[in-house]
Amino acid sequence: MAMKLYNYFRSSASFRVRIALNLKGLSYEYIPIHLAKGEHLLEAFAPLSADRLLPVLETEGLRLSQSLAICEYLDEVYPEPKLLPGDASARAQVRALSQMVACEIHPLNNLRVLKHLTGPMGQSESAKIEWIHHWIHTGFKALETLLTERGAKQFCWGDQPTLADACLVPQVFSAQRFEVSLDAYPTIRRIHEHCMSLDAFDQAQPSRCPDAAA
Ligand SMILES: N[C@@H](CCC(=O)N[C@@H](CS)C(=O)NCC(=O)O)C(=O)O
């Protein structure tokens, strides 16, 4: 039975899973859930996702949430090409790079957080943009330092794409969308550009998704 990915073209966490599926050459049914229209908050979505977040992957009778857990599941069940390297110390470092994006930047700028800032907390649109820029710069400064120290070239780790690249590229898209200057991050820009030259990343990008025009 085909895998089903409930996702949204602009969702960074969904984008990570689309990259992982493409890298592994796995086909899937794309099921769009319109986050901006609040479709994930409708009662019909409740049985799919207890936390009302995308993406959700249905496969082999399982319903999986949390993009990093989904990617690691795919890596265990479909081991080639590997998203996580073979030895424990390299794996820990790739996971750390991934989490620097997925735990330290992305959640702070998630839709519901931004809505809470401009809604109940009464912040202005310009304060929201300042908040977004602040947390992306904070995270990217740290990532740029680490990647440069380690001599990262075309990818975040080693000479193949890993989970860390699947996290970094969507975060760069989000930075570009909010017009965050990437001038101070040459290593991040180089990795992003190289990843985007690969089909697996290119085909997963928001503008290629079936719901992009919605
Ligand atoms: N840690 C989660 C984050 C999932 C997440 O925040 N998804 C966003 C889209 S990128 C979402 O569904 N947001 C809905 C909202 O904020 O209301 C993961 O990695 O899957």
The ligand as a MOL file (V3000), in Angstrom:
LIG
                    3D

  0  0  0     0  0            999 V3000
M  V30 BEGIN CTAB
M  V30 COUNTS 20 19 0 0 0
M  V30 BEGIN ATOM
M  V30 1 N 8.5910 19.0280 15.7210 0
M  V30 2 C 7.5830 18.8480 14.7030 0
M  V30 3 C 7.1280 20.1800 14.2240 0
M  V30 4 C 5.9220 20.0680 13.3400 0
M  V30 5 C 5.3800 21.4270 13.0340 0
M  V30 6 O 5.5490 22.3700 13.8150 0
M  V30 7 N 4.7200 21.5350 11.8910 0
M  V30 8 C 4.1720 22.8140 11.5330 0
M  V30 9 C 4.3810 23.0710 10.0620 0
M  V30 10 S 6.1140 23.2000 9.7050 0
M  V30 11 C 2.7080 22.8360 11.8360 0
M  V30 12 O 2.0110 21.8610 11.6180 0
M  V30 13 N 2.2280 23.9610 12.3600 0
M  V30 14 C 0.8470 24.1400 12.6470 0
M  V30 15 C 0.6250 25.2740 13.6060 0
M  V30 16 O 1.6000 25.9170 14.0170 0
M  V30 17 O -0.5350 25.5050 13.9320 0
M  V30 18 C 8.1430 18.0120 13.5440 0
M  V30 19 O 9.3540 18.0170 13.3690 0
M  V30 20 O 7.3600 17.3500 12.8380 0
M  V30 END ATOM
M  V30 BEGIN BOND
M  V30 1 1 1 2
M  V30 2 1 2 3
M  V30 3 1 2 18
M  V30 4 1 3 4
M  V30 5 1 4 5
M  V30 6 2 5 6
M  V30 7 1 5 7
M  V30 8 1 7 8
M  V30 9 1 8 9
M  V30 10 1 8 11
M  V30 11 1 9 10
M  V30 12 2 11 12
M  V30 13 1 11 13
M  V30 14 1 13 14
M  V30 15 1 14 15
M  V30 16 2 15 16
M  V30 17 1 15 17
M  V30 18 2 18 19
M  V30 19 1 18 20
M  V30 END BOND
M  V30 END CTAB
M  END
